[in-house]
Amino acid sequence: MENFEKLFNQFLDCVQTLQKALNVSFTETLVETFDNLEQGKIKVENGAPDEKTVAELSKKYQALDYENISQKDKAQVFTFLTLKAVNDDGLDANRMPTPPAISTVVAMLMHKLLKDEKMEVVDPAIGTGNLLYSVISQLKALNHSKDNYQLVGIDNDEEMLNLADVAAHLNNFDIELYCQDALMPWMCPNPEAIVSDLPIGYYPIDENAKNFENQAKKGQSFAHLLLIEQIIKNLKPDGYAFLVAPKSILSGKIGADFMPWLTKKVYLKAIVELPDDMFRNKFNQKSILVFQNHGSEAKPSEVLLTKLASLKKEQSLIQFNEKLNEWYTKINH
């Protein structure tokens, strides 16, 4: 742990030295630092950074000995620095990387429900890539390192896509990244699986919201409801979606309108309520929503409904795995 802390601080020092010289956001500097280290040379554009900074960075990069750091440590340092970037640059709360414990639950559900074959997996709100990469790493580990996944990420924020690009490289993933509004027509083929931590909030383009059944009757529409509708439109027949979604859409006033609509469009498979202690206030609480698109092989089944105890205790994941296995056996007999 002590060694990792030392390594993190060395990287942080490199990023901050470059940031001071370029006078740009932490996010931008973080991406450029890793590009410099990967390329083995310091990028200079229009005289920036200046010669003094280039000399200073060269020494710091040498001390870092980047080539001899393990891929795992590089990826981990980058994840922590990404968290700092989101905080320092005052980015929207939707940009916060998804906690690893949630990725583990999503990976467990995907491992149970997806076939062991090549498939395209899309995250239409990829952000930093944290959820997608963590889930796919775990699926590969569960599948004896077999890589069945062609990855695609969509986001309308170029800085986030730059972070996702570096993280993909550090995790040895090939990924197609598209900079676009995910509520406009997708530029990638229809996938077999969609994984996403849905951004929460209002969608600002009222004109486009009119193309969706879940548009608000008055005022701005909820982006997360429109995105679920867009996901269903783009998911292959029989395909699965694994979504980290606000709990508010599943019950109460919003749920009363949305859930009957959803259950007509797809087969609901699981609703896993996440622990209360993961969220600062009840308005931010989330659940994992799993559904299958209609198709020739898809059929209705009993829905797995469960609430996870605190994910700070390993026991709760073991209990969840038992429930998941029981449910899966029941629906397949």
BAZA-277067 format. One record per residue (C-alpha): x, y, z. Coordinates in steps of 0.25 Angstrom, whole numbers, padded with zeros to 4 digits, always signed. Each point is the difference from the previous one (the first is absolute). Layout:
BEGIN
XYZ
...
END
This chain:
BEGIN
+0000+0000+0000
+0011+0009+0004
+0007-0002-0014
-0013+0002-0007
-0001+0014+0007
+0014+0004-0003
-0003-0004-0015
-0013+0008+0000
+0007+0012+0005
+0011-0001-0010
-0011+0000-0011
-0008+0011+0006
+0013+0008+0001
+0002-0002-0015
-0014+0004-0003
+0000+0013+0008
+0014+0004-0005
-0006-0001-0014
-0013+0007+0003
+0007+0012+0006
+0008+0002-0013
-0012-0002-0009
-0011+0006+0008
-0011-0009-0004
-0009-0010+0008
+0005-0011+0008
-0008-0010-0009
+0007+0005-0012
+0014+0000+0006
-0003-0014+0006
-0002-0005-0014
+0012+0007-0006
+0009-0005+0011
-0004-0015-0003
+0002+0003-0015
+0014+0005+0003
+0004-0012+0008
-0006-0010-0010
+0007+0007-0012
+0013+0002+0008
+0001+0015-0004
-0006+0013+0005
-0010+0007-0009
+0004+0014-0003
-0010+0009-0007
+0002+0015-0003
+0011+0000+0010
-0008-0006+0011
+0005-0006+0009
+0012+0009+0001
+0014-0005-0001
+0002+0001+0016
-0013-0009+0002
+0004-0010-0011
+0014-0002+0008
-0007-0001+0013
-0010-0010-0005
+0010-0008-0007
+0007-0002+0014
-0013-0004+0006
-0004-0009-0011
+0014-0007+0001
-0002-0002+0016
-0014-0006-0003
+0006-0011-0009
-0013-0001-0007
+0004-0012-0008
+0002-0009+0012
-0013+0003+0007
-0010-0011-0001
-0012+0002-0009
-0009-0002+0012
+0007+0011+0008
-0001+0009-0012
-0015-0002-0001
-0002+0001+0015
+0007+0013+0001
-0007+0006-0012
-0014-0004+0006
+0004+0008+0013
+0005+0012-0008
-0013+0000-0008
-0008+0001+0013
+0009+0012+0003
-0003+0006-0013
-0015-0001+0002
+0001+0007+0013
+0011+0010-0004
-0007+0004-0013
-0013+0001+0007
-0006-0009-0010
-0015-0005+0001
-0003-0010+0010
-0004-0009-0011
+0014-0001-0004
+0005-0007+0013
+0005-0014-0003
-0009-0011+0004
+0004-0007+0013
+0007-0013-0002
-0010-0008+0009
-0011+0004-0010
+0008-0005-0012
+0002-0013+0007
-0015-0002+0002
-0002+0004-0015
+0011-0010-0004
-0007-0011+0008
-0014+0002-0007
+0007+0001-0014
+0008-0013+0003
-0013-0007+0003
-0009+0005-0011
+0009+0002-0012
+0004-0011-0010
+0015-0004-0001
+0002+0005-0014
+0005+0012-0007
-0008+0013+0002
+0000+0015-0001
-0002+0007+0013
-0003+0015+0000
+0000+0010+0011
-0008+0012-0005
+0004+0009+0012
+0015-0005+0001
+0006+0012+0008
+0013-0005+0004
-0002-0014-0003
+0001-0005+0014
-0013-0008+0000
+0002-0007-0013
+0015-0003+0001
-0002-0006+0015
-0012-0008-0005
+0007-0006-0012
+0013-0003+0008
-0008-0008+0010
-0008-0007-0011
+0014-0004-0007
+0005-0005+0013
-0013-0008+0003
+0002-0006-0015
+0014-0004+0001
+0006+0012-0006
-0009-0002-0013
-0003+0013-0006
-0014-0001-0007
-0002+0015+0000
+0000+0011-0010
-0001+0013+0007
-0007+0013-0004
-0001+0013+0009
-0009+0012-0003
+0001+0014+0007
-0002+0014-0004
+0012+0005+0008
+0013-0001-0007
+0008+0002+0013
-0007-0013+0006
+0003-0007-0013
+0015+0003+0001
+0000-0005+0014
-0008-0013-0005
+0010-0002-0011
+0013+0001+0009
-0007-0010+0010
-0003-0010-0011
+0014+0000-0005
+0005-0002+0015
-0010-0011+0001
+0004-0007-0013
-0014+0002-0006
-0003+0004-0014
-0012+0009-0001
-0007+0009-0010
-0004+0013+0006
-0010+0010-0006
-0002+0014+0004
-0015+0003-0001
-0013+0002+0007
-0005-0014+0003
-0014+0005-0002
+0003+0002-0015
+0001-0012-0009
+0012-0009+0004
+0012-0001-0010
+0003-0015+0004
-0007-0013-0003
-0011-0005+0009
+0006-0007+0012
-0003-0013+0007
+0003+0006+0014
-0001+0014+0005
+0006+0004+0014
-0001+0014+0005
+0000+0009+0013
-0011+0009-0005
+0002+0015+0001
-0011+0006+0008
-0007+0014-0003
-0007+0007-0010
+0002+0000-0015
+0002+0014-0006
-0004-0003-0014
-0015+0001+0000
-0001-0002-0015
+0007-0013+0000
-0008-0005+0013
-0013+0001-0009
+0005-0013-0007
-0001-0008+0013
-0013-0006+0006
+0006+0004+0014
+0001+0015-0003
-0006+0008+0011
-0014+0005-0002
+0005+0014+0004
+0014+0006+0003
+0013-0008-0002
+0000-0015-0001
+0009-0009+0008
+0012-0004-0007
+0001-0013+0007
-0014-0005-0004
+0003+0004-0015
+0013-0007+0001
-0007-0013+0004
-0009+0002-0012
+0011+0002-0009
+0007-0012+0005
-0012-0009-0003
+0000+0006-0014
+0014-0004-0002
+0001-0013+0007
+0000-0013-0009
-0012-0009+0001
+0002-0009+0012
+0012+0009+0005
+0002+0004+0015
+0001+0014+0007
+0007+0001+0013
-0003+0014+0005
+0004+0008+0013
-0012+0008+0001
-0007+0010+0010
-0009-0007+0010
-0010+0010-0002
-0004-0005-0014
-0004-0013+0006
-0011+0004+0009
-0008+0013+0005
-0006+0010-0010
+0011-0002-0011
+0000-0015+0001
-0016-0001-0001
+0001+0006-0014
+0014-0006-0004
+0000-0015+0005
-0013-0004-0007
+0006+0006-0013
+0013-0007+0002
-0007-0014+0003
-0007+0001-0014
+0013+0003-0007
+0009-0010+0006
+0001-0012+0009
+0004+0004+0014
+0011-0009+0006
+0005+0006+0013
-0001+0012+0009
+0011+0000+0010
-0001+0012+0010
+0014+0005+0004
+0003+0003+0015
-0005+0013+0006
+0014+0002+0006
+0006+0002-0014
-0007+0013-0002
+0000+0013+0008
-0015+0003-0002
-0012-0008-0004
-0002+0008-0012
+0013-0006-0006
-0003-0014+0003
+0002-0010-0011
-0004-0014-0005
+0005-0010-0010
-0011-0002-0011
+0002-0012-0009
-0010-0003-0012
+0000-0008-0013
-0005+0005-0013
-0011-0007-0007
+0004-0010-0010
-0001-0015-0005
+0007-0006+0012
-0004+0010+0011
-0011-0003+0010
-0006+0005+0012
+0005-0006+0013
-0001+0003+0015
+0007+0013+0004
+0012+0000+0009
-0004+0010+0011
+0010+0002+0011
+0007+0011+0008
+0015-0001+0003
+0005+0002+0014
+0012+0009+0002
+0011-0003-0011
+0010+0003+0011
-0002-0014+0005
+0005-0012-0009
-0012-0008+0005
-0010+0008-0007
+0006-0004-0014
+0000-0014+0004
-0015+0001+0004
-0003+0006-0013
+0007-0010-0008
-0008-0011+0007
-0013+0007-0003
+0004+0002-0014
+0004-0015-0002
-0014-0004+0006
-0007+0010-0009
+0007-0005-0012
-0002-0015+0003
-0015+0003+0002
-0002+0008-0013
+0007-0010-0008
-0008-0013+0004
END
